[in-house]
Amino acid sequence: MQGGIRAILSHGNVLKNGVVHHMRVLPPATRSLVFRRHESALTAPIEEHGFENTTISDILTAKGKSADWSWLWCTTDDTVYDAVKSMTQHNVGALVVVNPGEQKSVAGIITERDYLRKMIVQGRSSKSTKVGDIMTEENKLITVTPDTKVLKAMELMTDNRIRHIPVVNEGGMMGMVSIGDVVRAVVSEHRDELNRLNAFIQGGY
């Protein structure tokens, strides 16, 4: 999985280098004609689009969940049992933790990994243990903003070996994305980029 993600991260440069190489091997007269024919495209569609420009905000929009993202958070006072039950009901692997009565103030995050390592392995009761006792605290939390590029988010998640990353802005929590969300976004935009480059080479622009 890690190797596949790193390959995706570097593939944008491979695509661009491939197009440049394609142009270089053309006969001089043909190459000149191609560049004259598409000189406007070089500064418009190719530069303005592409998966390097996809942001976390684009992913949040595509996810289309409730505006307050209340299904993605729990409080420090909730029991671990209730938090895990919520994760199961919503088919997610982590919940953002907030302080009671402060929905937008991030206190930490609780993940399936926390449950396995700090509850099951240690033999603790999920019904008597508070989320605040086992969560990853806010000062150790890695976050992104809506304007963060998807490729940057993927690098953060890969380098830190995490699968979920909260999205915050000046007003507090806005949502959360998973490594699956990020990979799907990159693959989707990557496919569009291939189509654009193919159309550019063949004269579609």
N, C-alpha and C positions, 0 to 999 in steps of 0.2 A: 504493500500500500504506500509506504513512505517513498520507495523508489519510483512508483508510478506518478505520485504527486510531484516529485522533483523533476520528472521528465516533462510534465505538463508546464511547470514553471519556466522551463528553458525552451519550450517549443516555439514560442512566439518569435524568437530570434532565428530559429531554424527556418521558419516560414519566410521571413523577410529575406534571409540570405539566399534562400532557394529562388525567390523571385529575381533578386539582383543577379544571381548566377545565370538564370534563364535569359535575362536581357543581355548579359555579356557575351554569351555564346552565339547570339544571333549575328548574321552578317552585318557589317557596318551600315549599309544602306537600309536594310530592314529595321535595324535597331533605331536608326534615326527617325524612320517613318513611324515606328511604334511610339516613341517618346513624343513626337509632334502630335500624333493622333490623341494621345492620352495626357497631355501636359496639364490639363485642368484637373484630371482625376488624381494626379500625383499629390496635389495639395488639398483635395477635398475628401472624397469618400474614404480613401485609405488611411488618412491621418485622423479624421474625425471619429472613426469607428474602430472596432477591434476590441478583443477581450482585455487588453491592457487598461482600457478606460472604464470597464464595468466596475461599479462601486457596490459597497455593502447595501446602500440605499436601494439599489436595483433589486437585490435579493429580497429585502424586506417587502418591497412592493409586490414581487412575484409570489411570495409566500401567502399574502392576502389574508392573514389572520386578523383577529379582533384588534381594534385600534389601540386599546390599552394594554395589550399583551398580557392580560391577567392570568391567562392559562400557563404562562411561563415562569411564574414566580411563586415563592412561598415565604414565610417569615421565619425569623430566628427562633420564635417560640413554638412553631409547628413541630409535631413529632416527626421523626424520621419515617415512621410508618406512613403517615399522611402524605409526606413528600414523595415517597416511592410509589404510593398508590396513585398520586397525581401524574407522575411520570408515565406510569403504565397506562392510565386512562387516555393520555394525550400522545402516547407513543413517542416520547422524547427521552433523551438520555441524561438530561441535566435540567436543573431549575435555578434561576437567579434567586438569591436570598436577599430580602429586604428587612429593615427593622419594622416592627409592628406600627401601623399607622403611617408609614413613610414609603408608599409604593414606589416612588421614583428614586429613593435613596438606596443604592446598592451596598449591601453588607458583605456579600460573598457569593459563592456558588456551591451547589451540592450536585454531585454526579453519581452515576452508577458505580464508578470506581471508588468514591468515598464510602458508599454503602458496603461494598465488598471488603475493602481493606480495614475500615474502622468499625464496622458492625459485625459482619459475618465472621471474619477471621478472629476478632477479639471476643466473640460470643456475647455481645451486648444486645439488649432488648430494644427493638425499633419503636415499641409503643411507649417506652419510658425515657427515651433519649431525644433531646431536642436537636433540631437541625443546626442551631448555633454551636453545638458541641462538636460537630464533625465536619462542618463546611470548610471550604477553602476561603480564608478571610480576604476582605477587600484589598488589603495592602499587598497581597500576593496575586491578585487577580489581573489577568491580561485582558484588555478590552480593545475594541475598535470603535470608530465613529462612523456615522452614515456615509461620510465622504471617503473613507478608507478604500483604496483599490482592492478588488477581490484577490489579486495576485499577492499583495502585501499581507492580507489576512491569511492566505494559504501558507505563506512563509512563516508567519507567527505561529500558526497552529502546528505546522510540521516541525519547526525548530524546538518548540516547547512541548511537543508530544501531547497536545490537547485536542479534543474533538469538538468542543463547544466554546464559543467566545461571545460574551455579552456585547451588545451595541449600546453605547451611551453617547449623550451629548451634554451640553451645558445644563439642560433641564433634568438630567437623570437618565434612567434606563429607557431605551426605545425598543428593545427586542433582543433576540439572540439568534446566531446562525451556527450551524454545525458544519463539520468537514464535508458531509454529504451535500449540503446546500452549496458550498463553495465549489466543490468539484463539478456538480451539475451545471452551475453557472459558467464555469470556465469551459467545459466541454461544449455547451450550447453556443457560446460566443466563438469558441474555436472553430466550430463547424461553419458558422456564418462567415468567419474570417477566411476560411478556405474557399468558400463560395465566392466571396468578393475578389480574392486574389485570382481565382480561376477566371472570373468574368473580366477582370482587368487584363489578364494576359491574352484572352481570346477576343477582346474588343468589346466587351459588354458595357464598358463605361465610355 
